[in-house]
């Protein structure tokens, strides 16, 4: 258990950041799942409409460091490739 004033503040800060990171990561996963559902339904027009939102969400998560930028670009690239193959 934290026993100094600064350590107590740090634990509060870490718990706040952890909550925010979990929220952002779950949004990231949900967006990818939604896109995969659109791809499975072979709904190219809806997938193309959703692509800018997907790009935005993935880049927000990468920018904040929750996932690495290469991971983000790899996910975008693979999903875009799947959409184009429809």
C-alpha atoms as an extended CHARMM CRD file, in Angstrom:
* protein
*
        86  EXT
         1         1  UNK       CA              0.0000000000        0.0000000000        0.0000000000  PROA      1               0.0000000000
         2         2  UNK       CA              1.2000000000        3.4920000000       -0.8390000000  PROA      2               0.0000000000
         3         3  UNK       CA              2.4910000000        5.3430000000        2.2030000000  PROA      3               0.0000000000
         4         4  UNK       CA              3.4950000000        8.7670000000        0.8860000000  PROA      4               0.0000000000
         5         5  UNK       CA              1.2980000000       11.5320000000       -0.4050000000  PROA      5               0.0000000000
         6         6  UNK       CA              2.8230000000       11.4100000000       -3.8920000000  PROA      6               0.0000000000
         7         7  UNK       CA              2.4950000000        7.6140000000       -4.0530000000  PROA      7               0.0000000000
         8         8  UNK       CA             -1.1970000000        7.8390000000       -3.1400000000  PROA      8               0.0000000000
         9         9  UNK       CA             -1.7330000000       10.4360000000       -5.8810000000  PROA      9               0.0000000000
        10        10  UNK       CA              0.1390000000        8.2530000000       -8.3590000000  PROA      10              0.0000000000
        11        11  UNK       CA             -2.0550000000        5.2240000000       -7.6220000000  PROA      11              0.0000000000
        12        12  UNK       CA             -5.1680000000        7.3680000000       -8.1530000000  PROA      12              0.0000000000
        13        13  UNK       CA             -3.7570000000        8.6210000000      -11.4430000000  PROA      13              0.0000000000
        14        14  UNK       CA             -2.8630000000        5.1180000000      -12.6140000000  PROA      14              0.0000000000
        15        15  UNK       CA             -6.3320000000        3.7650000000      -11.8260000000  PROA      15              0.0000000000
        16        16  UNK       CA             -7.9200000000        6.6560000000      -13.7550000000  PROA      16              0.0000000000
        17        17  UNK       CA             -5.6620000000        6.0560000000      -16.7660000000  PROA      17              0.0000000000
        18        18  UNK       CA             -6.3290000000        2.3100000000      -16.6390000000  PROA      18              0.0000000000
        19        19  UNK       CA            -10.0830000000        2.9140000000      -16.8280000000  PROA      19              0.0000000000
        20        20  UNK       CA             -9.6540000000        5.2480000000      -19.8040000000  PROA      20              0.0000000000
        21        21  UNK       CA             -7.3340000000        2.8220000000      -21.6080000000  PROA      21              0.0000000000
        22        22  UNK       CA             -9.7510000000       -0.0840000000      -21.1000000000  PROA      22              0.0000000000
        23        23  UNK       CA            -12.5860000000        2.0280000000      -22.4900000000  PROA      23              0.0000000000
        24        24  UNK       CA            -10.5540000000        3.0140000000      -25.5510000000  PROA      24              0.0000000000
        25        25  UNK       CA             -9.3390000000       -0.5310000000      -26.1830000000  PROA      25              0.0000000000
        26        26  UNK       CA            -12.8670000000       -1.9350000000      -25.9790000000  PROA      26              0.0000000000
        27        27  UNK       CA            -14.0670000000        0.7320000000      -28.4610000000  PROA      27              0.0000000000
        28        28  UNK       CA            -11.2160000000       -0.2880000000      -30.7720000000  PROA      28              0.0000000000
        29        29  UNK       CA            -12.1710000000       -3.9630000000      -30.5570000000  PROA      29              0.0000000000
        30        30  UNK       CA            -15.8700000000       -3.2080000000      -31.0920000000  PROA      30              0.0000000000
        31        31  UNK       CA            -15.1570000000       -1.1630000000      -34.2150000000  PROA      31              0.0000000000
        32        32  UNK       CA            -13.0810000000       -3.9870000000      -35.6920000000  PROA      32              0.0000000000
        33        33  UNK       CA            -15.7970000000       -6.5240000000      -34.8520000000  PROA      33              0.0000000000
        34        34  UNK       CA            -18.4310000000       -4.3240000000      -36.4870000000  PROA      34              0.0000000000
        35        35  UNK       CA            -16.3410000000       -4.0500000000      -39.6510000000  PROA      35              0.0000000000
        36        36  UNK       CA            -15.7880000000       -7.8050000000      -39.7340000000  PROA      36              0.0000000000
        37        37  UNK       CA            -19.5610000000       -8.3350000000      -39.4730000000  PROA      37              0.0000000000
        38        38  UNK       CA            -20.1000000000       -5.9890000000      -42.4370000000  PROA      38              0.0000000000
        39        39  UNK       CA            -17.4610000000       -7.8760000000      -44.4180000000  PROA      39              0.0000000000
        40        40  UNK       CA            -18.9990000000      -11.2620000000      -43.5690000000  PROA      40              0.0000000000
        41        41  UNK       CA            -22.3950000000      -10.0020000000      -44.7540000000  PROA      41              0.0000000000
        42        42  UNK       CA            -20.6490000000       -8.9240000000      -47.9820000000  PROA      42              0.0000000000
        43        43  UNK       CA            -22.1050000000       -5.4430000000      -47.5610000000  PROA      43              0.0000000000
        44        44  UNK       CA            -19.4960000000       -3.4400000000      -49.4500000000  PROA      44              0.0000000000
        45        45  UNK       CA            -21.3470000000       -0.1050000000      -49.5100000000  PROA      45              0.0000000000
        46        46  UNK       CA            -21.8990000000       -0.0730000000      -45.7470000000  PROA      46              0.0000000000
        47        47  UNK       CA            -18.3050000000       -1.1920000000      -45.1680000000  PROA      47              0.0000000000
        48        48  UNK       CA            -16.9980000000        1.6440000000      -47.3350000000  PROA      48              0.0000000000
        49        49  UNK       CA            -19.1770000000        4.1320000000      -45.4290000000  PROA      49              0.0000000000
        50        50  UNK       CA            -17.8720000000        2.7900000000      -42.1180000000  PROA      50              0.0000000000
        51        51  UNK       CA            -14.2020000000        2.8010000000      -43.2130000000  PROA      51              0.0000000000
        52        52  UNK       CA            -13.4550000000        6.4700000000      -42.2850000000  PROA      52              0.0000000000
        53        53  UNK       CA            -14.8660000000        5.9440000000      -38.7740000000  PROA      53              0.0000000000
        54        54  UNK       CA            -12.8150000000        2.7640000000      -38.4290000000  PROA      54              0.0000000000
        55        55  UNK       CA             -9.6980000000        4.6110000000      -39.5550000000  PROA      55              0.0000000000
        56        56  UNK       CA            -10.3590000000        7.4270000000      -37.0910000000  PROA      56              0.0000000000
        57        57  UNK       CA            -10.9310000000        5.1010000000      -34.1210000000  PROA      57              0.0000000000
        58        58  UNK       CA             -7.8820000000        2.9560000000      -34.8530000000  PROA      58              0.0000000000
        59        59  UNK       CA             -5.6080000000        5.9650000000      -35.2440000000  PROA      59              0.0000000000
        60        60  UNK       CA             -6.8940000000        7.5130000000      -31.9870000000  PROA      60              0.0000000000
        61        61  UNK       CA             -5.9960000000        4.3270000000      -30.1450000000  PROA      61              0.0000000000
        62        62  UNK       CA             -2.5860000000        4.1680000000      -31.8170000000  PROA      62              0.0000000000
        63        63  UNK       CA             -1.8950000000        7.8310000000      -31.0940000000  PROA      63              0.0000000000
        64        64  UNK       CA             -2.5410000000        7.3750000000      -27.3870000000  PROA      64              0.0000000000
        65        65  UNK       CA             -0.2200000000        4.3670000000      -27.2670000000  PROA      65              0.0000000000
        66        66  UNK       CA             -2.7830000000        1.6990000000      -26.4090000000  PROA      66              0.0000000000
        67        67  UNK       CA             -1.7240000000       -0.2490000000      -29.4830000000  PROA      67              0.0000000000
        68        68  UNK       CA              1.3800000000        0.2920000000      -31.5650000000  PROA      68              0.0000000000
        69        69  UNK       CA              1.1720000000        2.2970000000      -34.7780000000  PROA      69              0.0000000000
        70        70  UNK       CA              2.3390000000       -0.6350000000      -36.8740000000  PROA      70              0.0000000000
        71        71  UNK       CA             -0.3860000000       -2.7830000000      -35.3500000000  PROA      71              0.0000000000
        72        72  UNK       CA             -2.9530000000       -0.1290000000      -36.2420000000  PROA      72              0.0000000000
        73        73  UNK       CA             -1.7880000000        0.2330000000      -39.8170000000  PROA      73              0.0000000000
        74        74  UNK       CA             -1.6490000000       -3.5470000000      -40.2270000000  PROA      74              0.0000000000
        75        75  UNK       CA             -5.2540000000       -3.8880000000      -39.0290000000  PROA      75              0.0000000000
        76        76  UNK       CA             -6.4090000000       -1.1050000000      -41.3490000000  PROA      76              0.0000000000
        77        77  UNK       CA             -4.5480000000       -2.5680000000      -44.2830000000  PROA      77              0.0000000000
        78        78  UNK       CA             -5.9840000000       -6.0510000000      -43.8030000000  PROA      78              0.0000000000
        79        79  UNK       CA             -9.5420000000       -4.8050000000      -43.3760000000  PROA      79              0.0000000000
        80        80  UNK       CA             -9.2470000000       -2.5280000000      -46.4160000000  PROA      80              0.0000000000
        81        81  UNK       CA             -7.9230000000       -5.4150000000      -48.4620000000  PROA      81              0.0000000000
        82        82  UNK       CA            -10.8910000000       -7.5460000000      -47.4030000000  PROA      82              0.0000000000
        83        83  UNK       CA            -13.3170000000       -4.7820000000      -48.3880000000  PROA      83              0.0000000000
        84        84  UNK       CA            -11.7170000000       -4.3680000000      -51.7950000000  PROA      84              0.0000000000
        85        85  UNK       CA            -11.9310000000       -8.1050000000      -52.4410000000  PROA      85              0.0000000000
        86        86  UNK       CA            -15.7330000000       -8.0860000000      -51.9940000000  PROA      86              0.0000000000
